[in-house]
Amino acid sequence: MLENMPNAKGPAPFQGTPKAAEPALIPSTEVRPEDIATLSIEYRDGQPVIVVSGGKYSPAHLRIVDGSGDPLGAYSVADSLAPLDPIFFLHHGNMDR
């Protein structure tokens, strides 16, 4: 068919950004301890962020506890990486005991 179209050069080159692979949930039984990332919490532009460094895996669920280990709440991964606005804070009382 291209022989009938002398100016045809084939398909147009891809002009977009390839989609990154979506994060996948992996059972903890399949993750070696040395492959688990280190987590830290920072505030960037007044917003709390969890920073992941090293490792190949980060937890999909985080428990929030006070200094005594008593549960206060939990965070889980979101379905998307869309901005979370507005930001809410969990009130758990005075932690300066």
C-alpha positions in Angstrom: 0.0 0.0 0.0 2.9 2.4 0.7 4.0 2.0 -2.9 0.8 3.8 -3.9 1.7 6.7 -1.6 5.2 8.0 -2.6 5.3 10.5 0.3 4.3 8.1 3.0 6.9 7.5 5.7 5.2 5.0 7.9 3.5 5.5 11.2 4.0 8.8 13.0 6.6 8.6 15.8 5.2 8.5 19.4 5.1 12.0 20.8 4.1 11.5 24.4 5.4 10.5 27.8 5.2 6.8 28.5 3.0 5.9 31.4 4.9 4.8 34.5 4.0 1.4 35.9 1.3 1.6 38.6 2.5 0.6 42.0 1.5 -2.9 42.8 0.6 -4.3 46.2 2.9 -7.2 47.2 2.2 -9.5 50.2 4.6 -8.8 53.0 5.5 -12.5 53.0 7.2 -11.9 49.6 9.3 -8.9 50.7 12.7 -9.3 52.3 13.5 -7.0 55.2 16.5 -5.6 53.5 14.3 -4.5 50.6 12.0 -2.3 52.8 12.5 1.4 52.4 13.2 3.8 55.2 10.4 6.3 55.9 10.6 9.8 57.3 8.1 12.6 57.6 8.8 16.2 56.5 6.7 19.3 55.9 6.9 20.8 52.4 5.1 24.0 51.8 3.2 23.4 55.0 2.0 19.9 53.9 3.1 16.7 55.6 4.8 14.2 53.3 6.2 10.7 53.9 9.6 10.5 52.3 10.7 7.1 51.0 14.5 6.4 50.7 16.3 3.2 49.8 14.7 -0.2 49.5 12.3 -1.4 46.8 9.1 -1.5 48.9 7.3 0.8 51.2 4.4 -0.1 53.4 0.8 0.2 52.0 -0.6 0.7 55.5 0.9 2.7 58.4 -0.3 2.6 62.0 -0.2 5.9 64.0 0.6 5.4 67.7 1.4 7.7 70.6 4.6 7.5 72.6 3.2 4.7 74.7 2.3 2.7 71.6 -1.5 3.2 72.0 -3.2 3.3 68.6 -4.4 6.7 67.3 -5.2 6.0 63.7 -3.8 4.7 60.4 -2.9 5.7 56.8 -3.3 3.6 53.7 -2.2 4.1 50.2 -4.6 6.1 48.0 -6.1 4.8 44.8 -4.3 7.5 42.9 -1.5 9.9 43.3 -3.8 12.9 42.8 -3.2 15.8 45.1 -5.1 15.5 48.4 -6.8 18.8 49.0 -7.7 19.9 51.6 -5.2 18.4 54.0 -6.7 17.3 57.3 -5.0 16.6 60.6 -5.9 14.0 63.1 -6.5 15.5 66.6 -5.3 13.1 69.3 -4.9 15.3 72.3 -1.8 16.6 74.0 1.2 14.5 73.3 3.5 16.4 75.7 2.7 14.3 78.7 
